């Protein structure tokens, strides 16, 4: 089971050029599904880091649920696309923006190496042997305890 979960946890680095970021929000408006989710299509490139590096290519409409979650072509919501566009200047280096995609979402990778969370389009469960992860529509349950009124003396 550990091997299967690592497939989803291994990060993928996605590189955006300045001209791609401008197309991202516009493309999202055309290609998002009913839930407001679109897919980042990325093409493989030579890796200059350990792990996998891809370049942003286009944005597409995802298949209908249930569908596999692919960290190499992650899902984005409109607000995630707008955040990438807004923060490009702050996190770019040499006209390129590096974003890490992993099982917990998308993260800006700042030129100084620090990661900043962008978002996760939908919750998903771990990978089962031979099966892609399925959409998890269960509500997230809070472990918070109910409030108890305080008695002032």
N, C-alpha and C positions, 0 to 999 in steps of 0.2 A: 504494500500500500504506500510506503514511503516513496518508492520510485515513481508511482503515478502522480503523487501530489507535487513532486519536484518538477514535473513537466510543466505544470501551471505556474510554479513559483520562479522558475528561471527568468530573469529579466531580459527584455529586448530593448535596445537603444534605437530610438527613431529620430532621424535628423530632418529638420525642416529648414528650407531656405527661405529667405525674405519673401520672394514672390509667391511661394506656396501658402504662406500664412494669410495673405490677402484673399486667396481663393477659398480658404477653409470655411469661413462663416457663410459666404455666399453659396458655396456648394452644399453646406448643411441645410440651408433653407429649402433647397430643391430635392435633396435625397433622404431626408430624415423620414423614418416610418411613423406610424400613428402614435407611438410612445415617445417620439422626439429623439430617437437614437439613430445615428448614422455610423458607418464603418470607415475607419481610416484604412485605405489600401496602401500597403507599403511594399517596396521592392527590395530584395536583398542587395547589399553592397559589401564591398570588402570591409572587413572589420579592422578598426584601428584600436580596439579595446579587447579585453577578454570578453567572451560572450558574443552574442549576435548583434549586428548593426544593420538597420534598414533605413531606406530613404522614403519619406512620404511621397506618394505618387498621386493619389486622388481620393475622393470620398464617394461612397456608394450607399445604396439602400440595403439594409441587412435582410437576410432571409427571415421568414416568420418563425416565431418561437414554436417549439424549443429549438435552440440553435447552440452550437458550440461557441465557447468564448475563446478567441484566439488572441493571445497577447501580441503576436506579430502584426495583427490587423485589428486593433482594439476598437471598441465602441466608444462614441463620444456623444454627449448631449450638446445642445446649443450653447449653454452657459460655459461648458468646457471649451468649446471652439472659440468663444469670445474671450475667455481667459487666456488662451494660447495667443490670440491676436493681440490683446492688450498688453501682455507681459513680454512680448517678443524682444523689445528693445532692452528690457532689464536683464534678461537671461541669455541673450544671444552672444556669440563670440565669433568674430570673423564672418558675420552675415548668416550664421547657422545657429539654430536652436536645437538643443538636445533634450529629448524627452524619454524617460524610462517608462516602459510598459511592463507591468507585472500583475500578479493575481490580485493585488490590492488597489489597482488603478493606474492612473497616469501621474507622472512626477516630472516637474522641471528639474533638469540637472544644471545647476548654476556653473559658470566657468570656474569657480573656486571649489567645486565638488559637492556642495550641499544640495540636497533634494527638497523640493517644495511640492506639496500635494496639489494636483489639479482637480481630480475627481475620479469617480467610478460610475459608469453609466447604469449598471445593474448588478445586483448581488448574484453570485453563482456559488454552486457547491463544488467540493473537491472532485477530482477526476476518479472515476471508478475504472477498474481494469477493462480495457477494450471499449469503453464508452466515453463520449464527450461529456463535458459538464453540462448540466441542465439548468434552465432558468429556475431560480429559487424565488417563488412568489410569497413565501411565508413572511409575515411581518416580523420585524426585529423586536424581540422581547427585552425590555429593560429589566435590569436587576435592582433598580432603585426601590427603596422601601417607601411606603406611603407616608406622607407628612403627618406628624403627630403634633397637635397644638401644645404649645408650652404654657405652663401655668406660672404667671408672675406672682411673686410673694410680696 
